[in-house]
């Protein structure tokens, strides 16, 4: 099953030490999802959908999700 990118609107904050932390995102159906916790931030490629950037491993509704911040300043998630 092939995945593709879903570009999403993200609400994020910059911490006083300069880190960019996402707080919520809007899925393509308009539903807003709160990010309960960011457990990891690293530069990585999306092997499922393609693209490279910062990969945020997030807990959303109790499930692990990956949110990517590309070098072109766009946010995306993978959809199967």
C-alpha positions, -999 to +999 in steps of 0.1 A: +000+000+000+015+033-011+015+064+011+014+100+001+019+133+018-009+152+033+000+188+039-015+202+071-018+235+090+001+234+122+000+255+153+034+256+169+055+276+193+091+286+196+106+280+229+129+305+245+159+284+235+148+285+198+132+251+194+100+248+172+074+226+189+041+217+172+010+219+194-018+209+171-026+203+134-056+204+111-063+172+091-076+175+055-112+170+067-109+201+089-106+182+122-082+198+147-059+173+166-041+183+197-006+169+202-003+156+237+034+151+236+064+153+213+087+123+221+114+128+195+127+153+170+153+144+144+162+151+108+148+122+088+133+111+055+097+099+051+103+065+037+066+060+030+057+093+013+091+108+003+105+141+015+131+151+041+130+174+070+125+174+108+105+144+119+085+150+150+073+118+167+041+129+184+014+114+206-020+122+193-051+107+209-029+082+226-013+070+193+022+076+179+022+097+147+050+114+126+047+150+116+073+163+092+086+199+088+102+201+054+130+224+044+105+244+023+087+254+056+057+231+049+043+205+074+031+171+062+019+138+075+018+104+058-015+089+046-020+053+035 
